[in-house]
Amino acid sequence: MGCSQSKATTGAVGGGNGGGASAARSSAAATKGDPSSVPAIQRLTGPGPELHRTILNNDGAAPTAVTWAKVCGMVHSNPSAASFVDPDTLQTPLHSAARQMTADAPPLDAIRSLIRAAPDTVTAKDKDGNIPLHYALMAPVAESSEGDAPEGATLAWKDRAAVVAALVSAAYEDSVEYISRTDHRYGDPSIRCTALYHAISIIPDDFNPTPGPTVEFVRAVHEANPLMVTVANASDGDKPLTLLYRRFSRQFDQSEKFFAGDNSRPEVLGYRQKYKASAMNTWRVIQLLLRPLPPPVAKGEASAGPMEFKMVHAAVQMNCPADLLRYIIETKPNQVQETDPAGTGRLPLHCAAAAVPPNGAAAVDDDDDPSSSSPAFPAYYSKFVVDELLYAHSDAAAVKDGDGKLPLCLAIESGKTWIGGGVKSLYDAYPDGIKEIDMDKYPSINEALSFSSQQGPPNAASKDGNGTGATTPELKAVKKEEHYDAIMLVQKPDACLDDIVSAMWANEEDGGIQMLGCIAVAKRGKDAKGDTAENASAEVVTVSLTALSAVVNAMKNHPNEPAVQEKACEALNTLSASDGHREISFAASGAVASIVAAMQAHVSDPTVQKEACAALYNITRRAGADRATVIASVSGFTAIQNSLGAHPDDVGACHVLRGYHRLTGCKAAPLVQQAAEGENPDECNE
């Protein structure tokens, strides 16, 4: 949910709204009656219209290999036909061919023939303002009913990657301009996203045990503009890496799914193995997006070969999702103590300290005082990254890089702020580092420190006990800057949700910030318009995309604080309708397990039980029997029974049991009946 304008463009090449499909369909079928109502493509004659009609396949059937062979022959016989423009839709044969992506007959050879014959059509816009590349990314790929990728679909994804690569290389600058936009519409009118984000969203679970074809498809889009990795969608602020990590978590959760009966059965093991393979392919895509591209090689020079890739070093230099970054550091702990492969002598802490937003937005506006500029990362993101690295390797704060610079120096030079930018964290880890910095060059940071020296101003030479004349500024006080105070930030009604979430991650040990952050998230969820019991509004999904993981993290870090658990359960309840949308999973994220844990830890607290039961009720009501099974797998049924026993006057647990019984057939009915006959509210008798 971005708050600052990206430098990625929001107009120009291919500036349509995902349209063109209806126009193409109307061109493919002649209307009856008034001849003037017949689409022009049906009335016109000549090689161009004939070629276009062949691609559209007027009988409505999907093109076959014979169709594409015929197209290639027609283009070879009359190349000018490829330049035809449908007067109704303004589409060229290349537009129509790009959308015809089927497993049995991919149009790769036909696409190449059309590009060679009419290269100008690669950048031609149709009536909706879209170039052919738009439809190459939009076209469906046939898959099996179980979502698997059969051999034919696998080949189609490979050919689809080749089609995208061919279109990009034929008009590189225009294609980069298209891929750099953040407001493409590919179907759902509520989603305006980047081309890379859409490419990731449409790939299926890739069950290939070896690197799957979907990786190559994403590569074709990514390599056209690698800086789009961290660029947010215009509509909801979601980003490619965030989407990928949600997908990875969901697939990994599926790979450990338990079934009724013997879980050593071949079909169960096969199911788990499939999702383990799909999770690995998603992880390969994450690695692809984090891996730096090799530097360009001058003509005639030999390539230096592939550069060693260190995932931690790469991840800390971009706006990597907090939960993904933590996972990377935890799974690759040795890299935290290793220097980067570029030979700069930098540890990941140096890389994070020196990092500026990779989307090209300038983090430094004032040449005289870099520290005065506002951070382009979310308010507390850099602090979170620095703290994670210091936790893993605190000694890194005192290590100099190849240029003799400490992380503290690099952070200040890169324009990071005192608290949210992590400068204070670096100072606290190695206070002596401040001695090596000319603070007069950085008044904003200098203002955050109140220095006084008995012998003079900061950086003035003073005699130490041995009379050596060493510079020993003495820190007397640290000025608390309310502007960067996380407590104040999370309470601001107009605060950016990205900033609130970054404050929660960077201050996860502070129960007050976590409670207030959850209150802010719950309010955003309640204020969302259009939400119903059955469907989540786009606004609720947007809040969940940004904040769900932070709320769950708050619950995990403060299990014994009822106020945090209560407000977190309330927040999850308001977001429950988003479960199952856009790879949001209340199971894989740990939300369901955290709610049940809150109930178990605070059985005697009626408010926690009420909010938790309300959350479970809405999760099962909206997500169905599958979530009810997940709740049972984490001892949720027991927690609900205990809640009903401890608080017989509270209707919450009763409602959950009713819903649970309806969905699973579990023996909850006797408990509901018992509650209804006792001193429970009348609602239990409904």
Secondary structure by P-SEA (a helix, b strand, c coil): cccccccccccccccccccaaaaaaaaaccccccccccccccccccaaaaaaaaaaccccccccaaaaaaaaaaaaacccccccccccccccaaaaaaacccccccaaaaaaaaaaaccccccccccccccaaaaaacbbbbbcccccccaaaaaaaaaaaaaaaaaaaacaaaaaaaaaccbbbcccccccccaaaaaaaaccccccccccaaaaaaaaaaaaccccccbbbccccccaaaaaaaaaaaaaaaaacccccccccaaaaaaaaaaaaaaaaaaaaaaaaaccccccccccccccccccccaaaaaaaccccaaaaaaaaaaccccccccccccccccaaaaaaaccccccccccccccccccccccccccaaaaaaaaaaaaccccccccccccccaaaaaaaacccccccaaaaaaaacccccccccccccaaaaaaccccccccccccccccccccccbbbbbcbbbbcccccaaaaaacccccaaaaaaaaaaacccaaaaaaaaaaaaaaaaaccccccccccaaaaaaaaccaaaaaaaaaaccccaaaaaaaaaaaaaaccccccccccccccaaaaaaaaaaaaccccaaaaaaaaaaaaaaaaaccaaaaaaaaaaaaaaaaaaaaaaccccaaaaaaaaaaaacccccaaaaaaaaaaccccccccc
